[in-house]
């Protein structure tokens, strides 16, 4: 089990993705998030609002996994119907990974996506809410 400070970024002890991610990767994501907060907090109001807008559009790890798995499964089905029946194996491989992620919070692509910096919704929201506090005039935001 990871130390409690690794879960503090989201304040959510039930964050399965963070628990399934290596402490070093979580620390790097937290460091970059904190760096973003410091950087954007020092900019003018419009720049901060643009960053908040970008954060609201940022895809979280769940969305990235779901869209990629669905795309691969659908591609396998279409190719299985139109090209070669062997393509039906693709959804047979991808869908169990999606199920595993839903049940355990982990699947084989997760470590790769996390190393690429794909964040959880809680990690994205941590930055967003800190910047919202800055816009509202609370300079004590993290």
N, CA, C and O atoms as a DFTB+ gen file, in Angstrom:
568 C
 N C O
     1  1       0.850      -1.187       0.000
     2  2       0.000       0.000       0.000
     3  2       0.883       1.233       0.000
     4  3       1.897       1.272       0.698
     5  1       0.515       2.225      -0.764
     6  2       1.278       3.456      -0.857
     7  2       1.096       4.287       0.398
     8  3       0.082       4.198       1.090
     9  1       2.091       5.087       0.668
    10  2       1.981       5.992       1.808
    11  2       0.834       6.966       1.582
    12  3       0.480       7.270       0.443
    13  1       0.260       7.449       2.672
    14  2      -0.929       8.302       2.565
    15  2      -0.666       9.583       1.787
    16  3      -1.591      10.128       1.185
    17  1       0.584      10.085       1.782
    18  2       0.827      11.335       1.049
    19  2       0.643      11.152      -0.452
    20  3       0.444      12.131      -1.172
    21  1       0.704       9.924      -0.932
    22  2       0.493       9.694      -2.365
    23  2      -0.969       9.824      -2.741
    24  3      -1.285      10.051      -3.909
    25  1      -1.864       9.686      -1.780
    26  2      -3.285       9.820      -2.054
    27  2      -3.794      11.215      -1.738
    28  3      -4.928      11.555      -2.074
    29  1      -2.969      12.019      -1.100
    30  2      -3.438      13.322      -0.646
    31  2      -3.714      14.290      -1.785
    32  3      -4.423      15.278      -1.589
    33  1      -3.177      14.035      -2.960
    34  2      -3.384      14.973      -4.067
    35  2      -4.847      15.108      -4.423
    36  3      -5.277      16.177      -4.856
    37  1      -5.611      14.065      -4.253
    38  2      -7.023      14.135      -4.599
    39  2      -7.889      14.158      -3.359
    40  3      -9.070      14.495      -3.439
    41  1      -7.326      13.807      -2.213
    42  2      -8.118      13.733      -0.997
    43  2      -9.087      12.571      -1.022
    44  3     -10.004      12.523      -0.203
    45  1      -8.915      11.644      -1.927
    46  2      -9.853      10.540      -2.091
    47  2      -9.133       9.222      -1.856
    48  3      -8.411       8.736      -2.727
    49  1      -9.333       8.645      -0.679
    50  2      -8.683       7.387      -0.333
    51  2      -9.108       6.252      -1.260
    52  3      -8.410       5.243      -1.360
    53  1     -10.237       6.405      -1.933
    54  2     -10.750       5.348      -2.801
    55  2     -10.245       5.483      -4.236
    56  3     -10.772       4.816      -5.127
    57  1      -9.261       6.309      -4.482
    58  2      -8.771       6.522      -5.836
    59  2      -7.945       5.314      -6.276
    60  3      -6.744       5.241      -6.018
    61  1      -8.598       4.384      -6.936
    62  2      -7.969       3.124      -7.330
    63  2      -6.839       3.321      -8.326
    64  3      -5.852       2.586      -8.293
    65  1      -6.967       4.286      -9.199
    66  2      -5.919       4.507     -10.198
    67  2      -4.629       4.933      -9.515
    68  3      -3.560       4.426      -9.854
    69  1      -4.706       5.846      -8.568
    70  2      -3.495       6.280      -7.857
    71  2      -2.891       5.135      -7.058
    72  3      -1.668       5.019      -6.972
    73  1      -3.729       4.292      -6.475
    74  2      -3.196       3.149      -5.725
    75  2      -2.524       2.144      -6.656
    76  3      -1.587       1.455      -6.251
    77  1      -2.993       2.056      -7.895
    78  2      -2.433       1.107      -8.861
    79  2      -1.254       1.700      -9.635
    80  3      -0.648       1.019     -10.462
    81  1      -0.931       2.956      -9.369
    82  2       0.167       3.650     -10.052
    83  2       1.373       3.688      -9.128
    84  3       1.227       3.823      -7.913
    85  1       2.556       3.571      -9.698
    86  2       3.765       3.593      -8.873
    87  2       3.888       4.941      -8.153
    88  3       3.487       5.975      -8.687
    89  1       4.445       4.918      -6.940
    90  2       4.624       6.172      -6.195
    91  2       5.446       7.207      -6.969
    92  3       5.166       8.403      -6.890
    93  1       6.447       6.756      -7.709
    94  2       7.279       7.701      -8.466
    95  2       6.462       8.423      -9.535
    96  3       6.636       9.624      -9.739
    97  1       5.577       7.706     -10.213
    98  2       4.745       8.329     -11.246
    99  2       3.737       9.274     -10.603
   100  3       3.534      10.386     -11.091
   101  1       3.099       8.843      -9.507
   102  2       2.178       9.733      -8.789
   103  2       2.895      11.002      -8.339
   104  3       2.364      12.104      -8.475
   105  1       4.102      10.842      -7.802
   106  2       4.861      12.010      -7.340
   107  2       5.165      12.965      -8.492
   108  3       5.087      14.182      -8.327
   109  1       5.508      12.420      -9.652
   110  2       5.809      13.267     -10.812
   111  2       4.558      14.011     -11.276
   112  3       4.624      15.199     -11.594
   113  1       3.424      13.319     -11.314
   114  2       2.168      13.972     -11.700
   115  2       1.815      15.059     -10.687
   116  3       1.405      16.155     -11.069
   117  1       1.973      14.759      -9.395
   118  2       1.698      15.756      -8.353
   119  2       2.635      16.956      -8.476
   120  3       2.213      18.100      -8.309
   121  1       3.912      16.689      -8.771
   122  2       4.893      17.767      -8.909
   123  2       4.522      18.681     -10.080
   124  3       4.568      19.905      -9.962
   125  1       4.152      18.069     -11.215
   126  2       3.764      18.873     -12.375
   127  2       2.485      19.655     -12.111
   128  3       2.350      20.800     -12.543
   129  1       1.545      19.033     -11.400
   130  2       0.298      19.732     -11.068
   131  2       0.600      20.935     -10.181
   132  3       0.085      22.028     -10.418
   133  1       1.433      20.740      -9.162
   134  2       1.799      21.837      -8.262
   135  2       2.550      22.926      -9.024
   136  3       2.343      24.115      -8.779
   137  1       3.416      22.522      -9.941
   138  2       4.147      23.485     -10.766
   139  2       3.170      24.290     -11.633
   140  3       3.327      25.502     -11.781
   141  1       2.171      23.625     -12.198
   142  2       1.147      24.324     -12.988
   143  2       0.393      25.332     -12.131
   144  3       0.137      26.455     -12.567
   145  1       0.038      24.932     -10.912
   146  2      -0.696      25.830     -10.014
   147  2       0.135      27.082      -9.740
   148  3      -0.371      28.202      -9.821
   149  1       1.415      26.884      -9.413
   150  2       2.287      28.041      -9.140
   151  2       2.422      28.929     -10.378
   152  3       2.320      30.152     -10.289
   153  1       2.651      28.303     -11.523
   154  2       2.853      29.070     -12.761
   155  2       1.606      29.871     -13.126
   156  3       1.679      31.086     -13.314
   157  1       0.475      29.203     -13.224
   158  2      -0.738      29.883     -13.687
   159  2      -1.294      30.846     -12.647
   160  3      -1.953      31.820     -13.009
   161  1      -1.047      30.599     -11.370
   162  2      -1.509      31.525     -10.331
   163  2      -0.830      32.881     -10.452
   164  3      -1.371      33.894     -10.008
   165  1       0.352      32.899     -11.052
   166  2       1.086      34.149     -11.211
   167  2       0.713      34.934     -12.460
   168  3       1.235      36.027     -12.682
   169  1      -0.172      34.399     -13.266
   170  2      -0.569      35.076     -14.502
   171  2      -1.807      35.931     -14.272
   172  3      -2.402      35.909     -13.195
   173  1      -2.185      36.685     -15.300
   174  2      -3.373      37.532     -15.148
   175  2      -4.652      36.691     -15.198
   176  3      -4.640      35.517     -15.568
   177  1      -5.731      37.325     -14.818
   178  2      -7.030      36.649     -14.662
   179  2      -7.458      35.913     -15.931
   180  3      -7.935      34.780     -15.854
   181  1      -7.295      36.542     -17.096
   182  2      -7.722      35.919     -18.358
   183  2      -6.917      34.659     -18.669
   184  3      -7.470      33.667     -19.143
   185  1      -5.622      34.700     -18.404
   186  2      -4.793      33.510     -18.631
   187  2      -5.198      32.374     -17.695
   188  3      -5.230      31.209     -18.093
   189  1      -5.506      32.727     -16.453
   190  2      -5.954      31.706     -15.496
   191  2      -7.281      31.113     -15.952
   192  3      -7.473      29.898     -15.896
   193  1      -8.194      31.966     -16.402
   194  2      -9.494      31.466     -16.870
   195  2      -9.345      30.583     -18.106
   196  3     -10.081      29.608     -18.264
   197  1      -8.396      30.918     -18.986
   198  2      -8.138      30.061     -20.155
   199  2      -7.604      28.700     -19.706
   200  3      -7.965      27.666     -20.267
   201  1      -6.740      28.714     -18.690
   202  2      -6.205      27.445     -18.175
   203  2      -7.324      26.620     -17.552
   204  3      -7.383      25.408     -17.762
   205  1      -8.205      27.250     -16.796
   206  2      -9.336      26.543     -16.190
   207  2     -10.207      25.927     -17.281
   208  3     -10.664      24.791     -17.149
   209  1     -10.432      26.670     -18.345
   210  2     -11.209      26.142     -19.473
   211  2     -10.515      24.921     -20.082
   212  3     -11.169      23.930     -20.407
   213  1      -9.201      24.993     -20.233
   214  2      -8.448      23.854     -20.772
   215  2      -8.541      22.649     -19.836
   216  3      -8.650      21.512     -20.294
   217  1      -8.498      22.897     -18.529
   218  2      -8.609      21.807     -17.557
   219  2      -9.981      21.142     -17.624
   220  3     -10.098      19.930     -17.442
   221  1     -11.010      21.930     -17.883
   222  2     -12.357      21.359     -17.997
   223  2     -12.487      20.474     -19.228
   224  3     -13.338      19.585     -19.265
   225  1     -11.655      20.707     -20.230
   226  2     -11.684      19.890     -21.447
   227  2     -10.670      18.741     -21.415
   228  3     -10.725      17.847     -22.260
   229  1      -9.749      18.758     -20.450
   230  2      -8.710      17.724     -20.383
   231  2      -9.332      16.348     -20.136
   232  3     -10.173      16.187     -19.252
   233  1      -8.917      15.383     -20.909
   234  2      -9.412      14.018     -20.742
   235  2      -8.722      13.368     -19.557
   236  3      -7.497      13.414     -19.443
   237  1      -9.509      12.760     -18.674
   238  2      -8.930      12.033     -17.552
   239  2      -8.631      10.595     -17.973
   240  3      -9.018      10.164     -19.059
   241  1      -7.946       9.870     -17.114
   242  2      -7.504       8.508     -17.412
   243  2      -8.672       7.586     -17.752
   244  3      -8.556       6.736     -18.636
   245  1      -9.791       7.748     -17.058
   246  2     -10.955       6.891     -17.329
   247  2     -11.449       7.090     -18.755
   248  3     -11.718       6.124     -19.469
   249  1     -11.565       8.337     -19.160
   250  2     -12.060       8.628     -20.513
   251  2     -11.090       8.114     -21.566
   252  3     -11.511       7.537     -22.569
   253  1      -9.797       8.317     -21.348
   254  2      -8.797       7.850     -22.305
   255  2      -8.880       6.334     -22.460
   256  3      -8.886       5.819     -23.578
   257  1      -8.946       5.621     -21.334
   258  2      -9.034       4.158     -21.394
   259  2     -10.318       3.697     -22.073
   260  3     -10.289       2.805     -22.920
   261  1     -11.442       4.301     -21.703
   262  2     -12.734       3.881     -22.265
   263  2     -12.809       4.131     -23.765
   264  3     -13.271       3.271     -24.515
   265  1     -12.360       5.297     -24.205
   266  2     -12.423       5.619     -25.635
   267  2     -11.473       4.728     -26.431
   268  3     -11.840       4.220     -27.490
   269  1     -10.266       4.536     -25.930
   270  2      -9.316       3.687     -26.644
   271  2      -9.787       2.238     -26.701
   272  3      -9.697       1.601     -27.751
   273  1     -10.288       1.713     -25.589
   274  2     -10.774       0.330     -25.579
   275  2     -11.973       0.166     -26.504
   276  3     -12.058      -0.811     -27.247
   277  1     -12.884       1.108     -26.460
   278  2     -14.064       1.039     -27.330
   279  2     -13.675       1.115     -28.801
   280  3     -14.219       0.388     -29.632
   281  1     -12.736       1.994     -29.115
   282  2     -12.284       2.139     -30.499
   283  2     -11.634       0.850     -30.999
   284  3     -11.915       0.398     -32.109
   285  1     -10.770       0.264     -30.180
   286  2     -10.124      -0.985     -30.576
   287  2     -11.131      -2.119     -30.717
   288  3     -11.064      -2.892     -31.673
   289  1     -12.065      -2.224     -29.772
   290  2     -13.067      -3.289     -29.838
   291  2     -13.949      -3.128     -31.071
   292  3     -14.216      -4.100     -31.778
   293  1     -14.396      -1.920     -31.325
   294  2     -15.239      -1.667     -32.495
   295  2     -14.476      -1.931     -33.798
   296  3     -15.024      -2.499     -34.743
   297  1     -13.215      -1.517     -33.835
   298  2     -12.384      -1.778     -35.008
   299  2     -12.252      -3.281     -35.249
   300  3     -12.354      -3.747     -36.384
   301  1     -12.026      -4.030     -34.178
   302  2     -11.927      -5.483     -34.306
   303  2     -13.207      -6.107     -34.825
   304  3     -13.169      -7.031     -35.638
   305  1     -14.343      -5.604     -34.356
   306  2     -15.630      -6.127     -34.840
   307  2     -15.835      -5.831     -36.322
   308  3     -16.227      -6.712     -37.087
   309  1     -15.571      -4.596     -36.720
   310  2     -15.761      -4.211     -38.124
   311  2     -14.817      -5.005     -39.026
   312  3     -15.233      -5.537     -40.055
   313  1     -13.546      -5.081     -38.635
   314  2     -12.586      -5.827     -39.448
   315  2     -12.900      -7.322     -39.452
   316  3     -12.675      -8.002     -40.454
   317  1     -13.414      -7.830     -38.347
   318  2     -13.816      -9.236     -38.299
   319  2     -14.954      -9.539     -39.249
   320  3     -15.015     -10.620     -39.836
   321  1     -15.854      -8.584     -39.399
   322  2     -16.989      -8.762     -40.312
   323  2     -16.615      -8.534     -41.772
   324  3     -17.191      -9.158     -42.663
   325  1     -15.659      -7.648     -42.022
   326  2     -15.390      -7.237     -43.403
   327  2     -14.084      -7.760     -43.986
   328  3     -13.970      -7.880     -45.206
   329  1     -13.100      -8.074     -43.155
   330  2     -11.783      -8.443     -43.674
   331  2     -11.450      -9.906     -43.380
   332  3     -11.275     -10.715     -44.291
   333  1     -11.369     -10.222     -42.106
   334  2     -10.952     -11.564     -41.708
   335  2     -11.481     -11.828     -40.306
   336  3     -11.396     -10.971     -39.427
   337  1     -12.020     -13.009     -40.108
   338  2     -12.623     -13.348     -38.814
   339  2     -11.607     -13.311     -37.667
   340  3     -11.994     -13.202     -36.504
   341  1     -10.340     -13.400     -37.979
   342  2      -9.314     -13.356     -36.919
   343  2      -9.340     -12.028     -36.151
   344  3      -8.914     -11.972     -34.997
   345  1      -9.835     -10.969     -36.784
   346  2      -9.920      -9.664     -36.121
   347  2     -10.868      -9.697     -34.927
   348  3     -10.809      -8.818     -34.067
   349  1     -11.739     -10.701     -34.866
   350  2     -12.635     -10.818     -33.713
   351  2     -11.856     -11.071     -32.418
   352  3     -12.400     -10.907     -31.326
   353  1     -10.588     -11.468     -32.536
   354  2      -9.762     -11.661     -31.338
   355  2      -9.469     -10.331     -30.638
   356  3      -9.298     -10.290     -29.420
   357  1      -9.414      -9.252     -31.411
   358  2      -9.074      -7.948     -30.824
   359  2     -10.044      -7.538     -29.718
   360  3      -9.590      -7.200     -28.625
   361  1     -11.365      -7.553     -29.952
   362  2     -12.259      -7.231     -28.835
   363  2     -12.158      -8.254     -27.701
   364  3     -12.388      -7.928     -26.537
   365  1     -11.814      -9.487     -28.054
   366  2     -11.652     -10.518     -27.030
   367  2     -10.470     -10.268     -26.110
   368  3     -10.435     -10.772     -24.987
   369  1      -9.515      -9.503     -26.573
   370  2      -8.360      -9.128     -25.747
   371  2      -8.625      -7.808     -25.027
   372  3      -8.330      -7.680     -23.839
   373  1      -9.172      -6.842     -25.730
   374  2      -9.353      -5.487     -25.198
   375  2     -10.433      -5.432     -24.116
   376  3     -10.223      -4.820     -23.069
   377  1     -11.559      -6.051     -24.350
   378  2     -12.683      -5.928     -23.412
   379  2     -12.391      -6.515     -22.028
   380  3     -12.822      -5.929     -21.035
   381  1     -11.678      -7.648     -21.911
   382  2     -11.316      -8.095     -20.556
   383  2     -10.421      -7.098     -19.814
   384  3     -10.516      -6.967     -18.594
   385  1      -9.547      -6.392     -20.552
   386  2      -8.726      -5.357     -19.911
   387  2      -9.600      -4.240     -19.357
   388  3      -9.363      -3.743     -18.255
   389  1     -10.610      -3.849     -20.127
   390  2     -11.525      -2.802     -19.669
   391  2     -12.296      -3.276     -18.440
   392  3     -12.492      -2.513     -17.494
   393  1     -12.729      -4.520     -18.456
   394  2     -13.411      -5.093     -17.291
   395  2     -12.480      -5.111     -16.083
   396  3     -12.880      -4.741     -14.980
   397  1     -11.244      -5.540     -16.292
   398  2     -10.271      -5.574     -15.202
   399  2     -10.072      -4.178     -14.616
   400  3      -9.998      -4.020     -13.397
   401  1      -9.985      -3.181     -15.466
   402  2      -9.824      -1.811     -14.973
   403  2     -11.039      -1.382     -14.157
   404  3     -10.901      -0.756     -13.106
   405  1     -12.219      -1.719     -14.643
   406  2     -13.433      -1.361     -13.915
   407  2     -13.514      -2.014     -12.549
   408  3     -14.010      -1.410     -11.598
   409  1     -13.031      -3.243     -12.443
   410  2     -13.106      -3.973     -11.175
   411  2     -11.953      -3.656     -10.231
   412  3     -12.151      -3.557      -9.020
   413  1     -10.750      -3.498     -10.779
   414  2      -9.560      -3.370      -9.941
   415  2      -8.881      -2.007     -10.009
   416  3      -8.037      -1.695      -9.169
   417  1      -9.236      -1.196     -10.993
   418  2      -8.560       0.089     -11.151
   419  2      -7.225      -0.022     -11.852
   420  3      -6.458       0.939     -11.897
   421  1      -6.945      -1.196     -12.402
   422  2      -5.684      -1.410     -13.102
   423  2      -5.943      -2.207     -14.365
   424  3      -6.818      -3.072     -14.394
   425  1      -5.181      -1.916     -15.405
   426  2      -5.153      -2.721     -16.625
   427  2      -3.802      -2.463     -17.283
   428  3      -3.146      -1.475     -16.953
   429  1      -3.368      -3.321     -18.203
   430  2      -2.022      -3.178     -18.771
   431  2      -1.683      -1.800     -19.352
   432  3      -0.545      -1.363     -19.187
   433  1      -2.598      -1.093     -20.018
   434  2      -2.205       0.228     -20.545
   435  2      -2.054       1.311     -19.469
   436  3      -1.451       2.352     -19.734
   437  1      -2.583       1.090     -18.275
   438  2      -2.590       2.133     -17.243
   439  2      -1.198       2.677     -16.927
   440  3      -1.022       3.895     -16.934
   441  1      -0.196       1.830     -16.647
   442  2       1.124       2.392     -16.323
   443  2       1.708       3.243     -17.450
   444  3       2.367       4.251     -17.196
   445  1       1.464       2.836     -18.684
   446  2       1.979       3.603     -19.827
   447  2       1.304       4.969     -19.891
   448  3       1.973       5.993     -20.030
   449  1      -0.015       4.979     -19.790
   450  2      -0.755       6.248     -19.856
   451  2      -0.395       7.165     -18.698
   452  3      -0.282       8.377     -18.881
   453  1      -0.211       6.600     -17.503
   454  2       0.160       7.426     -16.348
   455  2       1.557       8.014     -16.542
   456  3       1.794       9.177     -16.213
   457  1       2.487       7.205     -17.079
   458  2       3.832       7.730     -17.341
   459  2       3.799       8.841     -18.390
   460  3       4.647       9.733     -18.386
   461  1       2.822       8.781     -19.277
   462  2       2.656       9.844     -20.270
   463  2       2.001      11.084     -19.669
   464  3       1.858      12.104     -20.342
   465  1       1.602      10.993     -18.391
   466  2       1.050      12.156     -17.696
   467  2      -0.459      12.260     -17.710
   468  3      -1.001      13.299     -17.331
   469  1      -1.162      11.210     -18.138
   470  2      -2.623      11.257     -18.133
   471  2      -3.082      11.206     -16.679
   472  3      -2.733      10.289     -15.936
   473  1      -3.867      12.201     -16.287
   474  2      -4.249      12.375     -14.885
   475  2      -5.651      11.850     -14.600
   476  3      -6.467      11.659     -15.501
   477  1      -5.898      11.625     -13.313
   478  2      -7.247      11.273     -12.866
   479  2      -8.089      12.546     -12.820
   480  3      -7.548      13.651     -12.844
   481  1      -9.392      12.393     -12.754
   482  2     -10.280      13.559     -12.636
   483  2      -9.940      14.334     -11.364
   484  3      -9.947      15.565     -11.379
   485  1      -9.646      13.646     -10.278
   486  2      -9.298      14.321      -9.030
   487  2      -8.034      15.156      -9.144
   488  3      -7.957      16.251      -8.587
   489  1      -7.046      14.645      -9.863
   490  2      -5.801      15.394     -10.057
   491  2      -6.034      16.635     -10.912
   492  3      -5.480      17.700     -10.638
   493  1      -6.846      16.493     -11.936
   494  2      -7.183      17.644     -12.787
   495  2      -7.963      18.669     -11.972
   496  3      -7.680      19.866     -12.034
   497  1      -8.944      18.197     -11.209
   498  2      -9.774      19.103     -10.406
   499  2      -8.973      19.809      -9.325
   500  3      -9.277      20.951      -8.981
   501  1      -7.966      19.159      -8.788
   502  2      -7.131      19.802      -7.770
   503  2      -6.511      21.074      -8.340
   504  3      -6.521      22.122      -7.695
   505  1      -5.973      20.972      -9.551
   506  2      -5.400      22.157     -10.202
   507  2      -6.484      23.183     -10.511
   508  3      -6.307      24.376     -10.267
   509  1      -7.590      22.718     -11.043
   510  2      -8.679      23.629     -11.425
   511  2      -9.199      24.412     -10.223
   512  3      -9.359      25.630     -10.300
   513  1      -9.464      23.726      -9.119
   514  2     -10.031      24.410      -7.956
   515  2      -9.021      25.337      -7.289
   516  3      -9.404      26.369      -6.739
   517  1      -7.739      24.983      -7.330
   518  2      -6.717      25.896      -6.804
   519  2      -6.688      27.182      -7.631
   520  3      -6.557      28.275      -7.080
   521  1      -6.809      27.050      -8.944
   522  2      -6.815      28.239      -9.808
   523  2      -8.099      29.044      -9.644
   524  3      -8.073      30.273      -9.710
   525  1      -9.216      28.365      -9.433
   526  2     -10.471      29.085      -9.163
   527  2     -10.351      29.913      -7.890
   528  3     -10.833      31.044      -7.836
   529  1      -9.714      29.359      -6.874
   530  2      -9.495      30.109      -5.631
   531  2      -8.625      31.335      -5.894
   532  3      -8.859      32.402      -5.326
   533  1      -7.632      31.179      -6.747
   534  2      -6.771      32.309      -7.092
   535  2      -7.574      33.397      -7.793
   536  3      -7.425      34.579      -7.483
   537  1      -8.419      33.006      -8.731
   538  2      -9.253      33.974      -9.459
   539  2     -10.178      34.701      -8.495
   540  3     -10.429      35.895      -8.655
   541  1     -10.677      33.998      -7.510
   542  2     -11.591      34.603      -6.531
   543  2     -10.854      35.477      -5.528
   544  3     -11.476      36.093      -4.662
   545  1      -9.540      35.532      -5.642
   546  2      -8.787      36.422      -4.776
   547  2      -8.178      35.770      -3.560
   548  3      -7.592      36.457      -2.723
   549  1      -8.300      34.473      -3.439
   550  2      -7.700      33.772      -2.308
   551  2      -6.279      33.386      -2.682
   552  3      -6.063      32.346      -3.304
   553  1      -5.323      34.198      -2.316
   554  2      -3.914      33.943      -2.657
   555  2      -3.298      32.855      -1.784
   556  3      -2.117      32.541      -1.933
   557  1      -4.080      32.278      -0.878
   558  2      -3.577      31.199      -0.028
   559  2      -3.800      29.836      -0.662
   560  3      -3.571      28.811      -0.020
   561  1      -4.246      29.811      -1.918
   562  2      -4.493      28.529      -2.596
   563  2      -3.177      27.776      -2.733
   564  3      -2.119      28.391      -2.863
   565  1      -3.236      26.452      -2.703
   566  2      -1.996      25.654      -2.805
   567  2      -1.303      25.852      -4.127
   568  3      -0.253      25.256      -4.369
